[in-house]
Amino acid sequence: MLPIEIFGWIISMILGVVFIGSLVALPKGMTSKTQTEKSFTQRTISEKKIKDRPTKKTS
């Protein structure tokens, strides 16, 4: 019975460390991805504004 308890404690400690590590690493990965998405969205919007801008025809 004792080896099963030791195995359970080891697994729970490993899972706890992985969970805490994912909480620490998650915000760092999200900010860089979010910044990339924002810059892409702003670039796309500015390109659409340029395309949709009325043009003057010179005769």
Sequence and secondary structure as in RCSB ss.txt:
>XXXX:A:sequence
MLPIEIFGWIISMILGVVFIGSLVALPKGMTSKTQTEKSFTQRTISEKKIKDRPTKKTS
>XXXX:A:secstr
 HHHHHHHHHHHHHHHHHHHHHHHHHHHHHHHHHHHHHHHHHHHHHHHHHHHS      
